[in-house]
Amino acid sequence: MQDIFKYIDEHLNDSIASLTELCKLPAVSAQKQAIGETAEHVVGMMRPLGFETQILPKTGGPDTAQPVVFAELRGKSPKTLLFYDHYDVQPPEPLELWTSPPFQPTLRDGKLYGRGVSDNKGNIAARVAAIKAWREVRGELPCSLKFCIEGDEEIGSPHMEEFVEEHRELLAADACLWEGGGVTWEGLPMVTLGVKGLLYVELTCETINRDAHSSYGTVLPNAAWRLVWALSTVKSPDERIQIAGFYDGVRPPTPEERAAIEAMPQEDAETLKSFGIGKALAGVTGVDYIARHLFEPTATIDGLSSGYEGEGPKTVLPARAMAKMDFRLVPDQDPDDILAKLRRHLDSHGFADIELKTLGGERPARTPVTDPLVAVMREAIRDAYGSEPFIVPAMAGTGPLYPFVAILGLPTADCGIGYPDAHIHAPDENIRIEDFLRGTKAIAALIGRFGK
């Protein structure tokens, strides 16, 4: 692998330039910006390497989804590795908190700043750079490769299950490398094997037909108060979710998964410090912190809106209130089941008038720690980093992993170019150039190991 690693070192500037051009395209799926242009740009990155490419529609209802870039390159072996990525990004707001413009990627102090440099365009660029190194140095690849790169992961990957079902043959492979991944606070590599699921809902309450003078607080119902009371029934101060049957589907970690997290570095203090606090919820530390973070579901109020929210006073009794919530789910919870239980919970607590609207849902999925793919990933990481990776049974976040594991039957893992302070989904998103370099080498090594 040293000849390929040497090529990657020598062409690092070209790889960063390629990533920079990709990140200039503001492919914000929530706002449907630059989606077609970005999909075509990704195709333009693939074709010079010999990939056969297609831009495929992903539909499933009135809300037509963004297109998927599919690419395939046959190697010496028919054994096939499927890469999943996404070319869309989160909105950059609030813009005033960025040190440099989000869609003008900027190098500063060994880091590249810009929206999407970590999540997930940086991983696309690293994977392309690794494949280019193989093609330039060795010619033919040792295994066959496929890419499935979608354009609406950041809005919940609508209709991904239907897309995977419809394109089973096209996406057929022996294993899948997921988007994301990276290193610990100390720069030690990780391999992650699963994701949490998600239920995202909007709750609205309307009590009167228009806002009123606040003096009517003695006789008119206040929508803001009513919604606050409804929300307060969902989770108690001890952080326990109070929806009946919510925890029924929670699968406890296996002995192998427990052993994996016990081997992980205990970096809760660094994480809490980065958020400006010194203590985690429930006072958990060490392995208990990791277990809670990876294996337990959540109920999060993402936003609240009601009444007057501008500067200065306005004495008003709100007619309408709205909240957005997400529930991060773990195997074997199902978002449709949790939605039904949430509806029953509100009704049984006297809040049948609270309207529920679903904004997204994904099922959780995990690949077993004992899967043979994990051994291949270990070898590739050792080749690139010179150290043993930490095996993470699942990330705390969410992605459309379920159809790849459940429908295609693929063992799935990730390794990537991210690090804990990458500010994904936030202002000043960034990657460290050294992480990009080592992550590119890890992909190159994985291609070599997978071909064997």
N, C-alpha and C positions, 0 to 999 in steps of 0.2 A: 504493500500500500504506500510505501514511501514515495514512489514516483508520482502517484496521484496526489498525495498530500503536498508534495513540492509544487505541483501545478496550482493547487488551490492557494498556497501561500503567495506564489508569484502573481496570481491574477485576482488577489483580494480587492484591489482598487476597482477593477472592472466589475466585480460582483456587487460592490457597494454602489457603483454608478448605476447598475441595472436596477437595484432595489430603489434607489433614489427616483429614477424615472417612473417606476411603478407607483411609488407613494405620492407622486405629484397628482395622480388622478383621484379626485374626491369621490370615490365610489361609496357614498353613504346610502345604504339600502333603505334606511328609515325615511329618507327624503328622495329616493329614486334618482340619485345624481350619478352621472357618468358611468352607469352600469354597463351599457353596451360597449362603450369605448374601452372600459377596463377589461372586459371579457376578450375583446379583440386584441388588446395589448398582451394579455397572457398567452393567447394563441401565438402571437408573434414571438414570444420568448421560447415556445416549445418547438415550433416547426423547424428552425435551423438545426436542432439537435436530432432531427429525423423522426419526430413524433407525427403520427397521423392524428389529426385533431377534428373535433366537431364541437359546435355550440348547440346545445340541446335545450329545448324549452322545458320548463318545469311548471306545470299547471295543475289545477285541482279544484277550481271553482271560480267565482267572480273576481277574486283577488289573484290575478295571474302573477306567478312568482318570477323571480329573476332567472336568467338562463344559467345553465351549467356548462362549464368547459370540460370536455372529456378529451383525453390524450392517451395514446398507446404507442409503445415502442417495444418491439420484440427483440429479445436477446438470445444468447447461446442456449439457454435453458428455457423450457416452457413454464417453469416455475415463476409465478407472477406475484409481484408486490404492488398493491394498490395504495396510492397516496390520496388522502382526503385533505383538502384545504378549502379556504374561502377567500375570495378577492374583495369582498365588501368590508366596510369599516364602520365604526361607531361615529355618530355626529361629533364634531370637534368642540362644541360649546361646553363651557363658557370660554370664548375666544380670548378674553382679557387675561386669563390665567396662563396662557402659553407664553413662554419666553421668546419663541420664534414662531413664525406662521406655520400652522399644522400641515399644510400641503406644500410647503417649501422645505423639504428635509434638510436639516442643518447638522454638520459635524461639530461637536464641541467636547473637548476633554475626553477623547477616546470613545465618545458615544454618538450615535445618530439619532436625532430627534425628529419626530413627525408622526402624524396619525397613520397607523397601520404598520409601522416599522417592526413592531413585535407581533401584533395581532391583526392579521396573520400573513401580511405580505412578506415579512422578513423570512418566514419559513418557506414560502414559495420560492423566493430568490435563492435561499440556501440550497434547496433541493435541486433547483435548476443548475446552480453552480456546481454541485457535486456530480450531476449527470454529465455536464459539459466536460468536467475534468476526466471522467471515465472515457468519454467519446474521443477527446483529443489525445489522451495518453495511450489508451489501450484499444480504441476503436469500438469493437462490439461489446455490448454489456454482458455480464455473466448471467443475468436473469432478465425476464421480461417485466416491464413497468407499465402501470396505468395511473392516470390522474383523474380524480373527480373533484373539480373546483367549483363550488357554488357561489352564488352572489347574494344570498340573503340569510346567511348564518346569524348575523347580528340582529335580525328581527325574528329569530326563532325557527329558521329553516322550514317555512311552511311547505307542506306537501312533499317533504323529503322521503317519507316512507313510501308514498305512491310512486315517486320517481325511481327509487331503488327496486321496488317490486316490478315496475314496468321494464327496467333495464337490467334484470338479473344476469342475463348472458353477457351483456356488454361489460358489466362490472365484476364478473367472475374472477376470482384470484385465490391465492393461497394464504394471504395475510394482508393486513391493512396497517399502514403507518398513519396515525392520526395527526391532525394539526396541533400546534402548540408544543409544550414541553420546554425543558431548559435545565437550569442549575439552581442549587440552593444559595442562600446568602453567602456561603463560603466559596461558591463557585464549583461545587461538586455536582456531577451529572445525575439526572434522575430519569427513570423510565416510568411512565404513568399508564395504567391499564384500564381506566374506566372514567365515567362521568356521572354526575348526579342528573336526575331528571328535573323537570320544571313545570309548574303551573303558574301562569301569569294572568291576573284578573284585574278588572277595574270595577270598583264598587261606587255606585252613585245613589244619592238620597235627595229627594225633592219633597219639601214639606208644605210650601205655599207657592202661589203662582208668580210671585215677584219678591225681590228683596224689600225689607220693611225697615222703618225707623227702629232703632234698637230699644226705644221705649216700649215697644210692643212685646218685649221679652217676657212680660208678665202673662200674656195671653196667647201668643203665637208660637208654634214649634220652630225651633232653630235647627236647620239641616246640619250645621257643623257639629253641634252637640250630639245630635242623634247618630251621626256617623261615627263620632268618637266613642260613644257608648257601645255601638255595634263592634267596632274594632277591638275595644277593650275586652270583649268576651273571647276573642280568638286565642290570645296568649296571656298567661299569667305572669306576674313579676318574677317567678322562679324560672322563667324561660320555657315552661312546659306548654305545648300547644294543646288547647282545650277542646278541639273538635273531636267528637265521639268517633272512635275507630280510626283516628288519624295514624296511629302507630301500628295498626294491625299488620300491615304488609312489610314492616321493616325487617330485613334479613340481617341477622347478626354477622359480624365478620367471622370468616373461617379461621382456624388455628394458623394457617399459612399467612393469611392477611394480617392477623395480629402480630405474627413474628416479623412480617415485613415492616410494619410501622414501628415496632420496637427497635429495629435496626436503623431507622431514619434519624438524621440529626435533629436535636431538639432546639429549634430556632424560634420558639414562641416569643422569647424576650425581644429578639430583633424585630419580629413582625409587629408586636405591640408598640415598640418604641417608634417604628416608622409611622404609626398612626397617632402618636402623641399620648399614649396611655400606658399604664404599668401593669394592668390586671385584666385578664380575660373574663368573659361572662362565666358565671358559676365558679370562678376562681381556679379553673383547670390549668394545669401546667404539664410540660413534658409529653409523655406518651398519651396521657388522658386528653391533652389539648389536641393532639393529632387525631386521635380516635373520634373526638367530638366533631372536629372540623371535616373529616372525610366520611364518617359513617352515620352521622345524624342528619335528619331533615331540618329545614328551617321554615319560618314564616316571617317575611320581611315587608314592612311598609316602605314602599319606594318613593311615595310622594303623596302629599295632601294639598287639596285646593278648595277654598271656599271663601265667600264674602270678599271683603276689600283687602288687597295685598300690596297696594302701592305705598308710597312714602306719605308720612303724616297721618293724622287721624281721620277716620270716617266712621261714625257710629251707625252701624248697619246690622240688621238681623238677616243672615243669609237664607235664601230660599233653596239653595242647592249646594251640595258638597260632594266632592269626589276624592277617592283614594285609589292608588295603584298598589297592588301587592304581588309579591312572588313567593312561591313555595318551592324550595329546592328539595327534591325527592331522592330517595335512595332505593336500591333494589329491596323488595319487589313492589314498591308503591306504584300506582298508576294515576296519571293526572286526571283522567276522566272520573275515576273513583273518588279522588280527593275533591274535585269540583262538586260532585253530588253530595258529598259529606259536608262541605262548606255551606251549600245551599240549605241542607237540612238543619245545620247548626244555627244559621241565622234565623230560619223560620221558627225553630223551637225556642229561641231566646226572644221572640217577639219582634223580629226585624224582617218580616216577610216583605216589607215595602222596599228594602234595600235591593237595588237592581245589580245583578252580577253580569259582567260581560267578559268572556274569555279572550285574552290577547295573545295567548301562546301556550303550547304544551309540548313537552318532550318526555319520553320515558328514560329511566336510568338504565345503564348497562355497564357490565364489567367483564373483562377477560380474566380467567383464573391465574393466580400467581404461578401455578404449576405448569402452565401451557408451554410447549416447546419453543414458541416464539420468544419467550422471555430469555431463554438461554442464548439464542442468536443475538438478541439485543445486548445482552451482557458482553458478549465477545466483541461486538462492533464498538460499544462504548469504551471498552478497554483499549482497543486499537487506537481510537481517536484521542482519548483523554489520558490514557495511562493509569487509570484508576477504575475501581469497581463502582458501578452505578447503584444508587438507591432505588429500590423497587417500590413504587407508590401504587397501592391497589386501586385508587380512584382519585381524581381531582375533585375539588369542592365545587367547581363550576359545571356548566352544562354545554352540551353540543349534541348534534343529531347522530350519535354513535349507535343507538339502538338498532336501526334497520341494517346496519353493516354487520352487527354481531348476530342479531336474531333472524334476519331475512337471508342475508348472504352467508351466514355461518362463519364469519372470518374472525380469527384471533386478531386483536387490535391493541396497539400500543403507541406511545409517542415518545419522541426525543426531539429537542428543538433548540432554539436560540434565545429563549427568554430567560429572565432572572427576576427575583421578587420585587425589585424596585423599578420595573419597566413602565409603571403607570398606565397599564392597559385600561382602556375605556375612560381615561382621565387626561387632563392637560399634561403636556410635556412627556407624552409617550416616547419611550426610547429603548434602544438596545446598546449593549457594549460591543464594540467591534471585535474584541477577543472572543466573546461568546458566539458571535456570528461565524467567525473563522472555525472555531472548534466544532460548532454545530454542523457546519458544512462537511467537515471531515468525518463526523459521525455518520452522516447520511451516506457518504461515499463508502465508508467501511461496511455499513449495513448492506448496501447493494452487493459488495463483494462477498460478505458472509452468507447472504441469502441465496446467492448463486450456487453455493456449495451444498 
